[in-house]
Amino acid sequence: MENSFKSKALYYQLVDLLQERIEKQMIPHDKLPSERELTAQYGVSRTTVRLALQELESSGYIYRRHGKGTFVSDIQKKAADIAGAYSFTEQMKSLGRHPDTRILSFEQIEADKFIAKHLNLSLGEAIYKLSRLRSADREPLMIEDTYLPVKLFMTLDDKLLRSKPLYDLFSEDFNQTVRLADEELYASIASKEDAKQLMINEGAPVLHLARQTYNMKNEIIEFTLSVARADQFHYQIRHIRNS
């Protein structure tokens, strides 16, 4: 098994296998096999198993109980969890709402110092800037400005952007599999321009979010700045105590 993983790091492959096992064969609070048992079952090293379990724990799939073992987390899929759900479209569908995305602008520009830093690019490198208004059931919920390295999405155009969700384009058209996303947020009030787009009062509470998305090579493939209506989203975080 160890030599059969070719296209990406071994423990990422094991993460994928364990995620599938958890989603299809297990329920919340089921106990996972021990590290030793997983090592034998998948034919990988103990280090690989530990790295995979650390990744699953950090993403909320599992939790540990000191002296008792590792267990499947109770992931609440119906919550509008901005930190965990990278796809707005899938997020809204899971809530029984009809998602809609309106492209406000799409252009190729040069990365300034701020964007270059957050995409790990050189100053002046070619990037795409995509501005979108995200709605559900015809109600505006979020404004997103997304920045993408041109070198990873050379053939991206307006027609492609309108054909399917952005994260589907990543995987299906550009062979970019999302591994993880780091997201930060802070509360603020709506500016006059944002309030107009979101159909709320100027000064209404909003959430500002910044997301960096990584592929399987640990490259940053997306940097997105969002403004979301605070009355339509809530943020969840899980703290796990190991002892």
C-alpha positions, 0 to 999 in steps of 0.5 A: 500500500505504501508504494501505491500512493504516487500522486500526492503525499502518503498521509493525504491519501490515507486522510481521504480513505479514512474520511470516506470510511467515516462518512459511509461506514460510521456514525458520530462517536463510533470508535476508530481502530487504534493506530496499530490496527490502522497501520496493519489495515492500510499497510503504512507506517505508524508515523503516516497514521499519526499524521493522517489522524492529526489532519482529521482531528484538526478538520473536525472529523475525529476527536480523542479521549485520553486513555480511551481512543479516537472517535468520530465527531458529530459534524453538524452539516445543517449549520451555516458554518463558514469556517468549515464549508468552503462551498457556498452552493453546497452550504445553501443546498444543505440548508434547503435554500436555493443558491444563486451567484451573480458575477459583478466583475472578472478581470486580470490584474497585477498583484499588489503587495497585499494580494501577492503576500496572501497568494504567496506570489511575487509583486506584479504577478498576473492574477484574476480578480473575481467579484461576486454577489452570493444570494439564497432564495433571492436574498443577498447574503454575501459579497466576495472578492476572489483572487486567483493566480493566473498561472494555475488557471490559464484558461479561466474565463467568464463562460467557465465561471458561469458554468459551475461552482468555482470549487467544481472548476478547481477540481474538474477543469484545472486539476486543483484539489482543495486540501484545506482552507484557513479563514479569519473573520472579524465583526464590523458594520456595513459600508454604504456600498456593501449595504446597497449590494446586500440590501441592508441598512448602512451600519448594520452588523456584518462579518468580514472574512479572509480565506486562503485555500490550499491544494494538495501540494500546499500551494495557495490557489485562492485568496478571498475577501468576503462581507457577509450579513451577520443576521444570516451566518453564524460562526462555529468553532470546536475546542477539543480537550485531549486529556 
